[in-house]
Amino acid sequence: MDPFLTTYRRDFYPKRVKTDVVKGTQEFSDPLGESFKNYLQLSSDPTSPEPPVVDADTYLHLHEENHPKLARMHFKEPINNEVMTKTFIYNGRTVYQIDYCDLEKDNAYKEELRKKNMFRLPDDWDIPLTSQRYAHRDPVVINPQAMEPPKRIKVANNLEPQPHIRKILNVTTGKSEYMGMIGDLGELIMNEELHGKVVLQ
């Protein structure tokens, strides 16, 4: 007996139960794409393979033949596709759409949009310009450089003293002590190379 076991672990030791895995079975290996499968028929094979999923109209005719009483009760009049479509749309709605949205207006809008999408103009169709498109044309079409920023031009400032004009006029006003003494001396040393050739980095 392990002396470090607690009273709970000593009295209630774990019981391990083997788990039985229950595997579900389905009719088709691919439920989503099985009905869209096309079987290849060889020219030497006179009998064509039957698809596992029967077409809806074919199945309806077989059902009417096997159950004529049900056919007279439920399929005497042709199925109204509009009612089926509205039922399908209504069943797919969320709680918010069912409680707060107008189903009839939404169906009318979708039907109008569907009819519009049935007729598409060719890609190279020349659509005439409206007043808005004519008056507010894309500037890039007229001038490809219309959206580029303008180049900055430095404007000459007449208030700043220009050195070459001051040198011609021998104007010394505005020179500091550093520029009048040390600056001129340093410029003379560099120009005349009094201490050797100065290599500019």
Summary of the structure (lengths in Angstrom):
residues: 201
radius of gyration: 46.2
end to end distance: 87.9
largest distance: 125.0
contacts: 256
relative contact order: 0.02
helix: 44%
strand: 0%
